């Protein structure tokens, strides 16, 4: 990690919550807060009761310039955890003890740190600190995996001397490392400013009659994560969402609701001419019923057959009219010959990138909060990403899109 020098402008004016829990590593937190304040950030410190056994509220208040909050309510004062969660541009739980890690993973809410965490709409970083045996325990590993599935960002522990006197994994990251992570996050925030982007998400429903349809199991989580990742980097995003896709409250995203593949096609084509980045993450039906019954089809003896006709290929249509300066990304969900099939799609659809999902990979595909993908580009080796939260996958995809666009601009 690059060193943090304390004068990086990307933190100037940012509102950051630093939450301190019960770990000896809390002695590092005043220095961390001081780094953020020197870089121009507004820092609000929260502490658990256990944290005050390791670091004084007076020292944290002095370096932050704000009163330290230890309770949601103390009998005379109400510290509005919802308002704090909305106020912050980032939340860092440092150190995060094994006890607090378990609470975050299971939604427990018995102190101000957990209450604000559950209310936060901003990115949340978690910096664990504990002895090596605790860090490697199966329950801790499960809790780490769960909070990452929720979209939280883990600040890796470091190897070194521990409070027990042993040497191993479990040390909280150094303050300079944590500050540099925040600096890098906010430094990226404006890279796509002035860029319009279109993202499709979710399934399509192809009606058979007024009560039945052909569809799939897509939830749209990946598409929403991509829209939010683009908006976080400054893009103005149009999210074309299929049925059942959960709404996003992220700033910079306009949502257009659609039902069928034809609806989605028309919605995309209406906005593509102004878009520089198009990501087709929706699971669009390849076929639809040739005829839709006006009334519910009644059950009768014998078999029933449907005649299906091809839907319009949205990705292929965009590939045919792609203009210089546009970046076109498609998704391929495969069950066999994955790389070969995805490679054919990359070439045949005139896309710049194909994001390959394999249903052979545990934790990938529909219905999960995690995903495991491989990125395919022309004249480049496939990039296989590890299993991670869909928010992290979305960030990685957007990073590659920015890299592609920079390469194109240099040529």
C-alpha positions in Angstrom: 0.0 0.0 0.0 1.3 3.4 -0.9 2.1 5.7 2.0 -0.4 8.3 3.1 1.1 11.8 3.4 -1.8 13.7 4.9 -2.3 16.3 2.2 -4.4 14.3 -0.3 -7.2 16.5 -1.5 -9.6 13.7 -2.2 -10.5 13.5 1.6 -11.1 17.3 1.9 -14.6 17.9 3.1 -15.5 14.2 3.3 -17.6 13.1 6.3 -16.1 10.0 7.9 -17.3 8.0 10.9 -14.6 6.2 12.8 -16.0 3.5 15.1 -13.8 2.1 17.9 -14.5 -1.2 19.6 -12.8 -3.2 22.4 -9.4 -4.1 21.2 -5.9 -3.2 22.3 -5.4 -2.0 18.8 -7.5 1.0 19.7 -4.3 2.7 20.7 -3.7 3.3 17.0 -7.0 5.0 16.4 -6.2 8.5 17.5 -3.3 8.6 15.0 -5.7 7.3 12.3 -8.2 10.1 13.1 -5.5 12.7 13.1 -4.4 11.7 9.6 -7.9 12.0 8.3 -8.4 15.4 9.9 -5.1 16.7 8.6 -6.3 15.7 5.1 -9.4 17.9 5.5 -12.0 15.3 6.5 -14.7 15.8 9.1 -14.5 12.9 11.5 -17.1 11.7 14.0 -15.8 9.1 16.4 -18.1 6.5 18.0 -17.0 4.2 20.8 -18.3 1.1 22.5 -18.1 0.7 26.2 -15.3 -1.8 25.8 -13.3 0.5 23.6 -13.0 3.1 26.5 -11.0 0.5 28.4 -8.2 0.8 25.7 -8.4 4.4 24.5 -9.7 7.6 26.2 -12.6 9.5 24.8 -10.7 12.7 25.6 -7.8 11.9 23.3 -10.2 10.9 20.4 -12.2 14.1 21.0 -9.1 16.2 20.9 -7.8 14.9 17.6 -11.2 14.8 15.9 -12.4 18.2 17.2 -15.8 16.7 18.0 -17.4 15.2 21.0 -17.1 11.4 21.0 -20.4 9.5 21.0 -20.7 6.5 23.2 -24.5 5.9 23.4 -27.6 6.2 21.2 -29.2 7.8 24.3 -27.8 8.5 27.7 -31.0 9.7 29.5 -30.6 13.3 28.5 -29.1 13.3 25.0 -30.3 11.6 21.8 -27.6 10.8 19.3 -29.6 10.1 16.1 -28.0 7.0 14.6 -30.2 7.2 11.5 -29.0 10.8 10.8 -25.4 9.8 11.4 -25.8 6.9 8.9 -27.1 9.4 6.3 -24.5 12.1 7.2 -21.4 10.0 6.5 -19.5 9.5 3.2 -17.7 6.5 4.7 -17.6 4.5 7.9 -14.5 2.7 9.2 -14.8 0.3 12.2 -11.2 0.3 13.5 -10.4 -1.7 15.4 -13.2 -4.3 14.9 -13.1 -6.9 17.7 -14.2 -10.5 17.2 -17.3 -9.7 19.3 -18.3 -6.7 17.1 -17.6 -8.7 14.0 -20.1 -11.3 15.1 -22.7 -8.6 15.8 -22.2 -7.0 12.4 -22.6 -10.4 10.7 -25.8 -11.2 12.5 -27.5 -7.8 12.6 -27.3 -7.4 16.4 -27.8 -3.8 17.6 -27.0 -3.2 21.3 -24.7 -0.2 21.0 -24.2 3.0 19.0 -21.6 1.4 16.6 -24.0 -1.3 15.5 -26.9 1.1 15.3 -25.1 3.5 13.0 -23.7 0.6 11.0 -27.2 -0.8 10.3 -28.3 2.7 9.3 -25.3 3.6 7.1 -25.9 4.1 3.4 -22.2 4.8 2.7 -19.4 2.4 2.1 -18.3 0.6 5.3 -14.7 -0.6 5.9 -14.0 -3.1 8.7 -10.5 -3.4 10.2 -10.4 -6.5 12.3 -8.0 -6.9 15.2 -7.6 -10.0 17.3 -5.2 -12.8 18.2 -4.2 -15.3 15.5 -6.2 -18.2 16.9 -9.3 -16.1 17.1 -8.8 -14.7 13.6 -8.4 -18.1 12.1 -11.3 -19.7 14.0 -14.1 -21.1 11.7 -16.7 -18.9 13.3 -14.6 -15.7 12.7 -14.0 -16.8 9.1 -17.8 -17.3 8.6 -18.5 -13.9 10.1 -15.9 -12.2 7.8 -17.5 -13.9 4.7 -20.9 -12.8 5.8 -20.1 -9.1 6.2 -18.4 -9.2 2.8 -21.5 -10.7 1.3 -23.3 -7.7 2.6 -21.0 -5.4 0.6 -18.7 -4.3 3.4 -15.0 -3.8 2.6 -12.5 -5.7 4.6 -9.2 -4.0 5.5 -6.8 -7.0 5.6 -5.1 -7.8 8.9 -1.4 -7.7 9.1 1.3 -10.2 10.3 3.3 -9.3 13.3 3.5 -9.2 17.1 0.2 -9.6 18.8 -1.1 -8.6 22.2 -0.6 -12.2 23.4 3.1 -11.9 22.7 2.8 -14.4 19.8 3.7 -13.5 16.3 1.1 -14.1 13.5 -1.9 -12.9 11.7 -4.5 -10.6 13.3 -2.9 -7.3 13.8 -5.0 -4.3 12.7 -3.7 -2.5 9.6 -1.6 0.5 10.3 -3.3 4.0 10.3 -1.4 5.0 7.1 -2.6 2.0 5.3 -6.3 2.6 6.3 -6.1 6.3 5.4 -4.6 5.4 2.0 -7.5 3.0 1.3 -10.0 5.8 1.9 -7.9 8.3 -0.1 -7.8 5.8 -3.1 -11.6 5.3 -2.8 -12.4 9.0 -3.0 -9.7 9.8 -5.5 -11.5 7.4 -8.0 -14.9 9.0 -7.3 -14.9 11.5 -10.2 -13.2 9.4 -13.0 -16.4 9.1 -15.0 -17.8 12.5 -14.4 -19.5 13.8 -17.5 -20.1 10.2 -18.8 -23.6 8.8 -19.4 -23.9 5.1 -18.8 -26.7 2.6 -19.4 -27.0 -0.6 -17.3 -29.6 -3.4 -17.7 -30.6 -5.5 -14.8 -32.8 -8.4 -13.8 -35.0 -10.8 -15.8 -37.6 -10.3 -18.4 -41.1 -11.7 -18.3 -42.6 -13.0 -21.6 -46.3 -13.3 -21.1 -48.2 -16.5 -22.0 -51.5 -15.2 -20.8 -52.6 -12.6 -18.2 -51.3 -14.7 -15.2 -48.4 -16.8 -16.6 -45.0 -15.9 -18.2 -41.7 -17.3 -19.3 -38.9 -15.9 -17.1 -35.7 -16.7 -15.2 -34.3 -16.5 -11.7 -32.3 -13.3 -12.1 -32.6 -10.8 -9.2 -30.9 -7.9 -10.8 -28.4 -7.5 -7.9 -25.4 -7.6 -10.2 -26.9 -4.9 -12.5 -27.8 -2.7 -9.6 -24.3 -3.1 -8.1 -22.8 -2.0 -11.5 -25.1 1.0 -11.7 -24.1 2.1 -8.2 -20.4 1.5 -8.9 -20.6 3.6 -12.1 -22.5 6.4 -10.2 -19.9 6.3 -7.4 -17.2 7.1 -10.0 -19.2 10.1 -11.3 -21.2 8.7 -14.2 -24.9 9.6 -14.8 -26.5 6.2 -15.0 -29.8 5.0 -16.5 -30.7 1.7 -15.0 -33.1 -0.3 -17.2 -34.6 -2.7 -14.7 -36.7 -5.8 -15.3 -39.5 -7.1 -13.1 -38.7 -7.5 -9.4 -35.4 -5.7 -9.4 -34.9 -3.9 -6.0 -34.8 -0.1 -6.2 -31.6 1.8 -5.6 -31.4 5.0 -3.7 -27.9 5.9 -4.9 -27.5 9.4 -6.3 -26.9 9.8 -10.0 -29.1 6.8 -11.1 -32.4 7.1 -13.0 -34.4 3.9 -13.2 -36.6 2.8 -16.1 -38.9 -0.1 -15.3 -39.6 -2.7 -18.0 -41.2 -6.1 -18.3 -40.5 -7.9 -21.5 -37.4 -8.2 -23.7 -39.1 -5.9 -26.2 -39.8 -3.4 -23.5 -36.1 -3.5 -22.5 -34.9 -3.2 -26.1 -37.0 -0.1 -26.7 -35.9 1.5 -23.3 -32.2 0.9 -24.1 -32.4 2.1 -27.6 -34.1 5.3 -26.5 -31.1 6.3 -24.4 -28.1 4.5 -26.0 -27.3 7.4 -28.4 -26.2 9.6 -25.4 -24.3 6.8 -23.6 -20.6 6.3 -23.6 -20.8 3.1 -21.5 -23.4 0.4 -21.9 -23.4 -2.7 -19.7 -25.9 -5.4 -20.6 -26.2 -7.4 -17.3 -29.9 -8.4 -17.6 -30.9 -12.0 -18.2 -33.0 -11.3 -21.3 -35.2 -14.0 -22.6 -34.1 -15.4 -26.0 -37.6 -16.5 -26.9 -41.2 -15.3 -26.3 -44.6 -16.9 -27.0 -45.7 -16.2 -30.6 -49.1 -15.4 -29.3 -50.3 -14.1 -25.9 -53.8 -15.3 -24.8 -56.2 -12.5 -23.9 -57.7 -14.7 -21.1 -56.2 -17.2 -18.7 -55.6 -20.5 -20.5 -57.7 -23.2 -18.8 -56.4 -26.6 -18.0 -57.7 -29.4 -20.2 -57.0 -33.0 -21.0 -53.9 -33.8 -23.0 -50.8 -31.9 -23.8 -50.3 -28.2 -24.5 -47.7 -26.7 -26.7 -46.4 -23.2 -27.2 -44.9 -21.7 -30.3 -41.9 -19.5 -29.5 -40.3 -16.8 -31.5 -36.9 -15.1 -31.1 -36.7 -11.9 -29.1 -34.7 -8.9 -30.3 -31.0 -9.3 -29.4 -30.2 -6.2 -27.5 -26.4 -6.7 -27.2 -26.1 -7.7 -30.8 -28.2 -4.7 -31.9 -26.0 -2.3 -29.9 -22.8 -4.0 -31.3 -24.0 -3.3 -34.9 -24.4 0.4 -34.3 -21.6 0.9 -31.7 -19.8 4.2 -32.3 -16.2 5.3 -31.6 -16.0 6.3 -27.9 -18.7 3.8 -26.8 -17.8 0.9 -24.5 -20.1 -2.1 -24.8 -20.0 -4.8 -22.1 -22.2 -7.9 -22.2 -22.7 -10.8 -19.8 -22.6 -14.6 -20.6 -24.1 -17.1 -18.2 -22.8 -20.5 -19.3 -23.0 -24.1 -18.1 -20.5 -25.8 -20.4 -17.6 -24.8 -22.7 -17.7 -21.5 -20.9 -14.7 -19.7 -22.2 -15.3 -20.9 -25.8 -18.9 -19.8 -25.8 -18.1 -16.5 -24.1 -15.3 -15.8 -26.6 -17.7 -16.4 -29.5 -20.1 -13.9 -27.9 -17.4 -11.3 -27.5 -16.6 -11.5 -31.2 -20.1 -12.1 -32.6 -21.7 -9.3 -30.7 -18.9 -6.7 -31.4 -18.6 -6.2 -27.6 -15.6 -4.7 -25.9 -15.9 -7.0 -22.9 -17.8 -10.1 -21.9 -18.3 -10.9 -18.2 -18.5 -14.7 -18.0 -20.6 -16.4 -15.3 -20.4 -20.1 -14.9 -23.1 -22.0 -13.0 -20.5 -24.6 -12.2 -19.0 -22.1 -9.7 -20.4 -22.2 -6.2 -21.7 -18.8 -5.0 -22.0 -17.5 -8.6 -25.0 -16.9 -10.8 -28.6 -16.1 -9.8 -29.8 -15.4 -6.3 -26.5 -14.9 -4.5 -25.0 -11.9 -2.9 -21.6 -13.1 -4.2 -20.3 -13.7 -7.7 -17.4 -15.2 -9.5 -16.6 -14.0 -13.0 -14.0 -14.0 -15.7 -13.5 -10.9 -17.9 -12.8 -11.5 -21.6 -11.4 -8.8 -23.9 -10.0 -8.7 -27.4 -6.3 -9.5 -27.6 -5.9 -10.0 -23.9 -5.8 -13.0 -21.6 -9.0 -13.7 -19.6 -9.0 -12.2 -16.1 -10.5 -14.6 -13.5 -11.7 -12.8 -10.4 -12.2 -14.6 -7.1 -15.5 -15.2 -5.4 -16.5 -11.9 -3.8 -19.5 -9.7 -3.1 -21.3 -8.4 -6.1 -20.4 -4.9 -5.1 -16.7 -5.8 -5.2 -17.2 -7.6 -8.6 -19.0 -4.4 -9.9 -16.1 -2.3 -8.7 -13.6 -4.6 -10.5 -15.6 -4.5 -13.7 -15.8 -0.7 -13.6 -12.1 -0.5 -13.0 -11.5 -2.5 -16.2 -13.9 -0.4 -18.2 -12.0 2.8 -17.1 -8.7 1.1 -18.0 -10.1 0.1 -21.4 -11.3 3.7 -22.1 -8.0 5.1 -21.0 -6.1 2.7 -23.4 -8.4 3.7 -26.2 -7.9 7.4 -25.5 -4.1 6.9 -25.6 -4.2 5.1 -29.0 
